[in-house]
Amino acid sequence: MITFKILIIFKVSQFLTFSHKAKSTLDNNNVGKAIISLEPHSFFNESFVHITIRKCKLQTIDDEAFKDIHVQKIIISNNPLKELKKNMFVNICVNEFFLSRNNIKTIEPGTFQTVKPFGVEYMEILSLSFNKLDVVEKGQFNGLKVRVLELDHNKIKFIEAGSFSNMPHLADLEMIGNKLKRIDTGIFDNMPNMIIMHLANNNIEYIDPYAFENTTSVTLFLKYNKCSKLNKEYFKNSNIEWIFA
């Protein structure tokens, strides 16, 4: 095992040579005090099994730090990373992408535009759990082929209409433990394969009667919110099968 005593700016090719189908793990156990930034082409044109960057005090990821790579799983977690930008992840193929337990507050629209599944029809999961997102904007996840999207335990107060449109494979949306107060019409449009929506433990007081219009056979979790009562008027023209409230 190679140990770095103090590392501020990190570029993989400067220090290590990884064979194909290798695991790349960087955490506070095998790296020194800090990996503050990933430079361009830190991970470039390689095929890995896993990439893990955990508890490394990572603050920034430069443009094209991840470019033209093929990997089963990427984990970037427990870092003070605050934002995701459009060109961080360029033409990467990955099946499980975990960006949870950081300090991410903003995601530039188009960040995941060229992120694709690796050898299958769709990614299994994109996790942004336990961050500091306060809004979901249209274009942040546009065209992403993923089955499970985890946005739980953030600080989300507002979701822009159409934010989850053009995500044809999305089946499970996790939004437990946010600060949503309203579910307006247009938020959940064009989600043809949605099966489960977890909206429990928010501050939801109002649901537009047409918010779930034309949804598929959805199981909806609404426990621990502030709606005084729920009735069929809240779910006009919807195909919701089960509601847990």
C-alpha positions as CSV (number, residue, x, y, z in Angstrom):
1,M,0.0,0.0,0.0
2,I,1.3,3.4,-1.0
3,T,0.8,6.1,1.7
4,F,0.8,9.8,1.0
5,K,1.7,12.0,4.0
6,I,0.3,15.3,2.8
7,L,-1.5,15.7,-0.5
8,I,-3.2,18.9,-1.6
9,I,-3.7,18.6,-5.4
10,F,-4.3,15.1,-6.6
11,K,-3.9,13.6,-10.0
12,V,-4.0,9.8,-10.2
13,S,-1.6,9.5,-13.1
14,Q,1.2,11.3,-11.2
15,F,1.4,8.7,-8.4
16,L,-0.3,5.4,-9.3
17,T,-0.7,3.1,-12.2
18,F,-3.9,1.1,-12.1
19,S,-4.5,-2.1,-14.1
20,H,-7.8,-2.6,-15.8
21,K,-10.6,-3.9,-13.6
22,A,-8.8,-2.6,-10.5
23,K,-10.3,-0.9,-7.4
24,S,-9.1,2.6,-6.6
25,T,-9.7,3.6,-3.0
26,L,-8.7,6.9,-1.4
27,D,-9.8,7.6,2.1
28,N,-8.5,9.0,5.3
29,N,-6.9,5.6,6.1
30,N,-4.5,5.4,3.1
31,V,-4.1,9.1,2.3
32,G,-2.6,11.8,4.4
33,K,-4.3,14.9,5.6
34,A,-6.2,16.2,2.5
35,I,-7.1,15.7,-1.1
36,I,-8.5,19.2,-1.7
37,S,-8.9,19.1,-5.5
38,L,-9.0,16.5,-8.3
39,E,-7.3,17.9,-11.4
40,P,-8.3,17.4,-15.0
41,H,-7.8,13.8,-16.2
42,S,-7.2,12.5,-12.7
43,F,-9.3,9.5,-13.9
44,F,-9.1,9.4,-17.7
45,N,-9.7,6.7,-20.3
46,E,-9.6,3.8,-17.9
47,S,-11.8,0.9,-16.9
48,F,-12.1,0.2,-13.2
49,V,-14.4,-1.9,-11.0
50,H,-14.8,0.7,-8.2
51,I,-13.6,4.2,-7.5
52,T,-13.9,5.4,-3.9
53,I,-12.9,8.8,-2.6
54,R,-14.1,9.0,1.0
55,K,-13.2,11.3,4.0
56,C,-10.4,13.0,2.0
57,K,-11.5,16.6,2.6
58,L,-12.2,16.9,-1.1
59,Q,-13.5,20.4,-1.9
60,T,-13.4,20.7,-5.7
61,I,-13.4,18.5,-8.8
62,D,-12.0,20.2,-11.8
63,D,-13.4,20.0,-15.3
64,E,-12.8,16.6,-16.9
65,A,-11.3,15.1,-13.7
66,F,-13.5,12.1,-14.6
67,K,-13.4,11.6,-18.4
68,D,-14.0,8.7,-20.7
69,I,-13.9,6.1,-17.9
70,H,-15.9,2.9,-17.5
71,V,-16.6,1.8,-14.0
72,Q,-19.2,-0.3,-12.1
73,K,-19.3,2.0,-9.1
74,I,-18.1,5.4,-8.0
75,I,-18.3,6.5,-4.4
76,I,-17.5,10.1,-3.5
77,S,-18.6,10.6,0.1
78,N,-18.0,12.3,3.4
79,N,-16.1,15.2,1.9
80,P,-16.7,19.0,2.1
81,L,-17.6,19.1,-1.6
82,K,-20.1,21.9,-2.2
83,E,-21.0,22.0,-5.9
84,L,-21.2,19.8,-9.0
85,K,-20.5,21.4,-12.3
86,K,-21.3,20.6,-15.9
87,N,-17.9,19.3,-17.1
88,M,-16.8,17.3,-14.0
89,F,-18.1,14.0,-15.4
90,V,-17.5,13.8,-19.1
91,N,-18.5,10.7,-21.1
92,I,-18.3,8.4,-18.2
93,C,-20.1,5.0,-18.0
94,V,-21.1,3.9,-14.5
95,N,-23.8,1.8,-13.0
96,E,-23.8,2.9,-9.3
97,F,-22.9,6.5,-8.6
98,F,-22.9,7.6,-4.9
99,L,-22.3,11.3,-4.1
100,S,-23.9,11.1,-0.7
101,R,-22.8,12.6,2.7
102,N,-21.0,15.6,1.2
103,N,-21.9,19.3,1.5
104,I,-23.3,19.6,-2.0
105,K,-25.6,22.6,-2.3
106,T,-25.7,23.3,-6.0
107,I,-25.8,21.1,-9.1
108,E,-25.3,22.9,-12.4
109,P,-27.8,21.8,-15.1
110,G,-26.2,19.4,-17.5
111,T,-23.8,17.9,-14.8
112,F,-25.0,14.4,-15.6
113,Q,-25.8,15.0,-19.3
114,T,-23.0,12.6,-20.6
115,V,-23.1,10.1,-17.7
116,K,-24.3,6.8,-19.1
117,P,-24.8,3.2,-17.9
118,F,-22.0,0.8,-18.3
119,G,-22.9,-2.3,-20.3
120,V,-26.6,-2.2,-19.4
121,E,-29.7,-0.2,-20.4
122,Y,-29.8,2.0,-17.4
123,M,-27.9,2.9,-14.3
124,E,-29.0,1.3,-11.1
125,I,-28.7,4.3,-8.8
126,L,-27.6,7.9,-8.4
127,S,-27.4,8.9,-4.8
128,L,-27.2,12.4,-3.5
129,S,-28.5,11.6,0.0
130,F,-27.4,13.6,3.0
131,N,-26.2,16.7,1.3
132,K,-27.4,20.4,1.5
133,L,-29.5,20.8,-1.7
134,D,-32.3,23.2,-1.2
135,V,-33.8,23.3,-4.7
136,V,-34.2,20.8,-7.6
137,E,-34.0,22.6,-11.0
138,K,-35.1,21.6,-14.5
139,G,-32.1,20.2,-16.4
140,Q,-30.1,18.9,-13.5
141,F,-31.0,15.3,-14.3
142,N,-32.2,15.7,-17.9
143,G,-31.9,12.6,-20.0
144,L,-30.3,10.6,-17.2
145,K,-30.9,6.8,-17.6
146,V,-31.2,5.7,-14.0
147,R,-33.6,3.5,-12.0
148,V,-33.2,4.9,-8.5
149,L,-32.6,8.6,-7.7
150,E,-31.9,9.3,-4.0
151,L,-32.4,12.9,-2.9
152,D,-33.3,12.1,0.7
153,H,-32.1,14.0,3.7
154,N,-31.3,17.2,2.0
155,K,-32.9,20.6,2.6
156,I,-35.0,20.7,-0.5
157,K,-37.8,23.3,-0.3
158,F,-38.7,23.7,-4.0
159,I,-38.9,21.4,-7.0
160,E,-39.1,23.1,-10.4
161,A,-41.8,21.7,-12.8
162,G,-40.2,19.3,-15.2
163,S,-37.2,18.5,-13.1
164,F,-37.7,14.8,-13.5
165,S,-38.9,14.8,-17.1
166,N,-37.0,12.9,-19.8
167,M,-35.9,10.3,-17.3
168,P,-37.6,7.3,-18.9
169,H,-36.2,4.6,-16.6
170,L,-36.8,6.3,-13.3
171,A,-38.8,3.9,-11.1
172,D,-37.9,4.9,-7.5
173,L,-37.6,8.5,-6.3
174,E,-36.4,9.0,-2.7
175,M,-37.1,12.4,-1.1
176,I,-37.6,11.5,2.5
177,G,-36.4,14.0,5.1
178,N,-36.5,17.2,3.2
179,K,-38.3,20.5,3.7
180,L,-40.9,20.5,1.0
181,K,-44.1,22.4,1.7
182,R,-46.0,22.0,-1.6
183,I,-46.5,19.5,-4.3
184,D,-47.4,21.5,-7.4
185,T,-48.6,20.4,-10.8
186,G,-45.9,19.7,-13.3
187,I,-43.3,18.3,-10.9
188,F,-44.0,14.7,-11.6
189,D,-45.0,14.9,-15.3
190,N,-43.6,12.5,-17.9
191,M,-42.4,9.8,-15.5
192,P,-43.7,6.7,-17.4
193,N,-42.1,4.0,-15.3
194,M,-42.3,5.4,-11.8
195,I,-43.2,2.8,-9.2
196,I,-42.3,4.2,-5.8
197,M,-42.2,7.8,-4.5
198,H,-40.9,8.4,-1.0
199,L,-42.1,11.9,0.2
200,A,-42.4,11.1,3.9
201,N,-41.0,13.3,6.7
202,N,-41.2,16.6,4.8
203,N,-43.3,19.7,5.7
204,I,-46.0,19.2,3.0
205,E,-49.1,21.2,3.6
206,Y,-50.6,21.4,0.1
207,I,-50.9,19.0,-2.8
208,D,-52.3,20.3,-6.1
209,P,-55.2,18.1,-7.1
210,Y,-53.5,17.4,-10.5
211,A,-50.0,17.0,-9.1
212,F,-50.0,13.3,-9.8
213,E,-52.1,13.4,-13.0
214,N,-51.3,10.7,-15.5
215,T,-48.9,9.0,-13.2
216,T,-48.3,5.2,-13.6
217,S,-49.1,2.6,-11.0
218,V,-47.3,4.4,-8.1
219,T,-47.0,3.6,-4.5
220,L,-46.8,6.9,-2.6
221,F,-45.3,7.4,0.9
222,L,-46.6,10.6,2.6
223,K,-46.2,9.8,6.3
224,Y,-45.1,12.5,8.7
225,N,-46.1,15.6,6.7
226,K,-48.5,18.4,7.6
227,C,-51.5,17.7,5.3
228,S,-54.5,17.8,7.6
229,K,-56.4,15.3,5.5
230,L,-56.1,13.4,2.2
231,N,-58.9,12.4,-0.1
232,K,-59.5,11.5,-3.7
233,E,-59.7,15.2,-4.7
234,Y,-55.9,15.4,-4.1
235,F,-55.2,12.8,-6.8
236,K,-57.3,13.5,-9.9
237,N,-56.6,11.6,-13.0
238,S,-53.9,9.6,-11.3
239,N,-53.2,5.9,-11.3
240,I,-51.8,5.7,-7.7
241,E,-52.3,2.2,-6.4
242,W,-51.2,2.7,-2.7
243,I,-50.8,5.7,-0.5
244,F,-49.1,5.4,2.9
245,A,-49.9,8.5,5.0
